[in-house]
Amino acid sequence: MKKNLLIIGAGGVAHVAAHKAAMNNDILGDICIASRTQAKCDKIIESVIRKDHLKDKTKKLYSLQINALDIQALIKLIKETNSEIVINLAQAYVNMSVLEACIQTGVAYLDTAIHEEPDKVCEDPPWYANYEWKRKDRCTQAGVTAILGVGFDPGVVNAYCAYAVKHFFDKIDTIDIMDVNAGNHGKYFATNFDPEINFREFKKVWTWINRKWVCEQVHSIKRYYDFPVIGKYPIYLNGHDELHSLSKNIDANSIRFWMGFSDHYINVFTVLKNLGLTSEKPIRTREGVEVVPLKVLKALLPDPLSLAPNYTGKTCIGCLVRGQKDNKYKEIFIYNISDHQACYREVESQAICYTAGVPPVVAAILVAKGIWDVKTMVNVEELDPDQFISLLEKNGLPTQIREDHISNFEGYVPQENLEKK
């Protein structure tokens, strides 16, 4: 059984993960939170202690400073903390260095987002093949478990797809992953994750249509879906991490990702984009100062975790799966509903960070117990989903399934290979 957890990063998702890890530290052992700014780690620890979430008081919860791009420093940190599981929740730029340190030390690696290079945006698909998958053989040779993209999306939605394959379908035609936040944070404009990473996604839309990659314009395809609890909400076709592994590992004709945005969000984002403020390329001011517009914008926007106290409303994230069972058309919507205020009461976070922060800890528990300690590199849909989904419910993320419901999804539907009967 693997013991001792190292969490790298100190943002909103790491905040939630630390709380949930502390609540399960009888299994996970000592917990170290490490980041470039140690004071942020200490603030998370204060929150965990304030909420009295340290289940086993004999286990340590402490912080250290780390530059996660420094592989040798990471190796030293892993050894000094006796960590056997690393959850990487830092910016996606450090994924390869943290993964490398885990391979060299033989410890388990988990992350929640695909690797990115600062000077490259929306590379050609499939994204995992550009970086992570190139090290799969080394993970296998070293017997290292590396679970990629085990947040909610990517992560839980991948498990939902595997669950649909296992329990509901003989043949899948279309998977539509939909993520809606019908909440109100009281600010004029804000992002729910790191604005820099958030806006870098909105450069191109790579989507999997009729078994091939198709590139669309950002926010150019808008539809509506009538979500449980939330109701009818506008959604936009987007590119996203999970499409790049699901297209390889799930036998489906089309797999698409849709994100919900209000008209106000789209209007503000469009202005920012047209002004060049979402650009990741450096510019020089008239005073001779070099700045990156996107980093300036990030500095101006609210810290996502700061939104938590006043956030109201709910999120809905799920997979609308259509296909055949016993030669008949079948459709299910498998999803989670989370409440912003309920998340704040429990762990002093909003629901977006909560839904992303709980799954990697649940995965770490399964690794610690040997259930998901597969000693190679995998994406979530390659693992058995049943115990993961069950343990998510015990840790605050219940799954619901709307079965045999013919939806009113006004989807961007290509020529379907199945007829509704």
Backbone hydrogen bonds, N-H to C=O, Kabsch-Sander energy under -0.5 kcal/mol:
donor,donor_aa,acceptor,acceptor_aa,energy
2,K,368,A,-1.0
4,N,28,L,-2.2
5,L,30,D,-3.0
6,L,85,I,-2.6
7,I,5,L,-0.5
7,I,32,C,-3.1
8,I,6,L,-0.6
8,I,87,I,-2.6
9,G,7,I,-0.6
9,G,34,A,-2.9
15,H,11,G,-2.0
16,V,12,G,-1.5
17,A,13,V,-2.6
18,A,14,A,-2.6
19,H,15,H,-1.6
20,K,16,V,-2.5
21,A,17,A,-2.7
22,A,18,A,-2.4
23,M,19,H,-1.9
24,N,21,A,-1.1
25,N,22,A,-1.3
27,I,24,N,-1.7
28,L,24,N,-2.1
29,G,25,N,-1.9
31,I,60,K,-2.9
32,C,5,L,-2.5
33,I,62,Y,-2.5
34,A,7,I,-2.9
34,A,32,C,-0.5
35,S,64,L,-1.5
38,Q,36,R,-0.7
40,K,37,T,-1.2
41,C,37,T,-0.9
42,D,38,Q,-2.3
43,K,39,A,-1.7
44,I,40,K,-1.6
45,I,41,C,-2.3
46,E,42,D,-2.2
47,S,43,K,-1.7
48,V,44,I,-2.3
49,I,45,I,-2.6
50,R,46,E,-2.6
51,K,47,S,-2.0
52,D,49,I,-1.2
53,H,48,V,-2.2
55,K,22,A,-2.2
55,K,53,H,-1.2
57,K,55,K,-0.8
59,K,56,D,-1.8
62,Y,31,I,-2.2
64,L,33,I,-1.8
66,I,35,S,-2.0
68,A,66,I,-0.8
70,D,67,N,-2.1
71,I,69,L,-1.0
74,L,70,D,-2.1
75,I,71,I,-2.5
76,K,72,Q,-2.2
77,L,73,A,-2.3
78,I,74,L,-2.8
79,K,75,I,-2.1
80,E,76,K,-2.7
81,T,77,L,-2.1
82,N,79,K,-0.8
83,S,78,I,-1.6
84,E,3,K,-0.9
84,E,4,N,-2.1
85,I,4,N,-1.5
86,V,108,A,-2.6
87,I,6,L,-2.7
88,N,86,V,-0.6
88,N,110,L,-3.4
89,L,8,I,-3.0
89,L,87,I,-0.8
94,V,91,Q,-1.9
95,N,92,A,-1.1
98,V,94,V,-2.4
99,L,95,N,-2.8
100,E,96,M,-2.2
101,A,97,S,-2.0
102,C,98,V,-2.0
103,I,99,L,-2.4
104,Q,100,E,-2.4
105,T,101,A,-1.4
106,G,102,C,-1.4
107,V,102,C,-1.7
108,A,84,E,-2.3
109,Y,145,T,-2.9
110,L,86,V,-2.1
111,D,147,I,-1.5
112,T,88,N,-0.6
116,E,92,A,-1.3
120,K,117,E,-2.1
129,A,126,P,-1.0
130,N,126,P,-0.6
130,N,127,W,-1.6
131,Y,127,W,-0.7
131,Y,128,Y,-0.8
133,W,128,Y,-2.3
134,K,131,Y,-0.9
135,R,132,E,-2.5
136,K,133,W,-1.5
139,C,135,R,-1.9
140,T,136,K,-2.4
141,Q,137,D,-2.7
142,A,138,R,-2.1
143,G,139,C,-0.9
143,G,140,T,-0.7
144,V,139,C,-2.7
146,A,144,V,-0.6
146,A,376,T,-2.3
147,I,109,Y,-2.6
148,L,146,A,-0.7
148,L,378,V,-2.6
150,V,111,D,-3.6
151,G,154,P,-1.5
156,V,151,G,-1.1
157,V,152,F,-2.7
159,A,155,G,-1.8
160,Y,156,V,-2.5
161,C,157,V,-1.9
162,A,158,N,-2.1
163,Y,159,A,-2.6
164,A,160,Y,-2.4
165,V,161,C,-2.2
166,K,162,A,-2.3
167,H,163,Y,-2.6
168,F,164,A,-2.2
169,F,164,A,-1.5
170,D,324,Q,-3.1
171,K,324,Q,-1.8
172,I,251,D,-0.7
173,D,322,R,-2.8
174,T,322,R,-1.6
175,I,254,S,-2.4
176,D,320,L,-2.6
177,I,175,I,-0.6
177,I,256,R,-3.0
178,M,318,G,-3.0
179,D,258,W,-2.2
180,V,316,C,-2.7
182,A,180,V,-0.6
182,A,314,K,-2.2
183,G,181,N,-0.6
184,N,312,T,-2.2
198,N,194,D,-2.8
199,F,195,P,-2.7
200,R,196,E,-1.3
201,E,197,I,-0.9
201,E,198,N,-0.8
202,F,199,F,-0.9
203,K,201,E,-1.1
203,K,204,K,-0.5
204,K,201,E,-0.6
205,V,216,E,-1.8
206,W,204,K,-0.7
207,T,205,V,-0.6
207,T,214,V,-2.6
208,W,255,I,-1.6
209,I,207,T,-0.8
209,I,212,K,-2.4
211,R,253,N,-2.8
212,K,209,I,-0.9
214,V,207,T,-2.8
216,E,205,V,-2.6
216,E,214,V,-0.5
219,H,237,L,-0.6
220,S,217,Q,-1.6
222,K,220,S,-0.6
223,R,235,I,-2.8
225,Y,233,Y,-1.6
227,F,225,Y,-1.1
227,F,231,G,-2.2
230,I,228,P,-3.2
231,G,227,F,-2.2
233,Y,225,Y,-2.0
235,I,223,R,-2.9
236,Y,259,M,-2.6
237,L,221,I,-2.2
238,N,257,F,-3.1
243,L,240,H,-1.0
244,H,240,H,-0.5
244,H,241,D,-1.8
245,S,241,D,-0.5
245,S,242,E,-0.8
246,L,242,E,-2.7
247,S,243,L,-1.9
248,K,245,S,-0.9
249,N,245,S,-2.4
250,I,246,L,-2.6
252,A,250,I,-1.5
253,N,172,I,-0.5
253,N,173,D,-1.0
254,S,173,D,-2.0
255,I,208,W,-2.3
256,R,175,I,-2.6
257,F,238,N,-0.7
258,W,177,I,-3.2
259,M,236,Y,-2.4
260,G,179,D,-3.1
261,F,234,P,-0.9
266,I,262,S,-2.1
267,N,263,D,-2.4
268,V,264,H,-2.5
269,F,265,Y,-2.9
270,T,266,I,-2.4
271,V,267,N,-1.8
272,L,268,V,-2.6
273,K,269,F,-2.8
274,N,270,T,-2.6
275,L,271,V,-1.9
276,G,273,K,-1.3
277,L,272,L,-2.3
278,T,272,L,-0.6
279,S,276,G,-1.2
283,I,291,V,-3.2
285,T,289,V,-2.9
288,G,285,T,-2.0
291,V,283,I,-2.8
291,V,289,V,-0.5
294,L,279,S,-2.1
295,K,292,V,-0.8
296,V,292,V,-1.9
297,L,293,P,-2.7
298,K,294,L,-2.2
299,A,295,K,-1.8
300,L,296,V,-1.4
301,L,297,L,-1.9
306,S,303,D,-1.3
307,L,303,D,-0.6
307,L,304,P,-1.2
308,A,305,L,-1.3
310,N,307,L,-0.9
311,Y,307,L,-0.7
311,Y,308,A,-1.2
312,T,184,N,-1.8
314,K,182,A,-0.8
315,T,338,S,-2.7
316,C,180,V,-2.8
317,I,336,N,-1.8
318,G,178,M,-2.4
319,C,334,I,-2.6
320,L,176,D,-2.9
321,V,319,C,-0.8
321,V,332,I,-2.7
322,R,174,T,-2.6
323,G,330,K,-2.5
324,Q,171,K,-3.2
325,K,328,K,-2.3
328,K,325,K,-1.4
330,K,323,G,-2.6
332,I,321,V,-2.3
333,F,402,R,-2.2
334,I,319,C,-2.2
335,Y,400,Q,-2.9
336,N,317,I,-2.0
338,S,315,T,-1.8
340,H,313,G,-2.3
343,C,339,D,-2.2
344,Y,340,H,-2.1
345,R,341,Q,-2.5
346,E,342,A,-1.7
347,V,343,C,-2.9
348,E,344,Y,-2.1
349,S,343,C,-0.6
354,Y,350,Q,-1.9
355,T,351,A,-2.9
356,A,352,I,-1.2
357,G,353,C,-2.2
358,V,354,Y,-2.0
361,V,357,G,-0.7
361,V,358,V,-0.7
362,V,358,V,-2.1
363,A,359,P,-2.7
364,A,360,P,-2.1
365,I,361,V,-2.1
366,L,362,V,-1.9
367,V,363,A,-2.3
368,A,364,A,-3.0
369,K,365,I,-2.1
370,G,367,V,-1.4
371,I,366,L,-1.4
372,W,366,L,-1.9
374,V,372,W,-2.0
378,V,146,A,-2.8
380,V,148,L,-0.8
382,E,379,N,-2.1
383,L,380,V,-2.0
389,I,385,P,-2.7
390,S,386,D,-2.2
391,L,387,Q,-2.5
392,L,388,F,-2.2
393,E,389,I,-1.5
394,K,390,S,-1.3
395,N,391,L,-0.9
395,N,392,L,-0.8
396,G,393,E,-1.4
397,L,392,L,-2.8
400,Q,335,Y,-3.1
402,R,333,F,-3.1
403,E,401,I,-0.8
404,D,331,E,-1.2
405,H,331,E,-1.0
406,I,404,D,-0.6
407,S,405,H,-0.9
410,E,224,Y,-1.6
411,G,409,F,-1.7
413,V,411,G,-2.1
416,E,414,P,-0.6
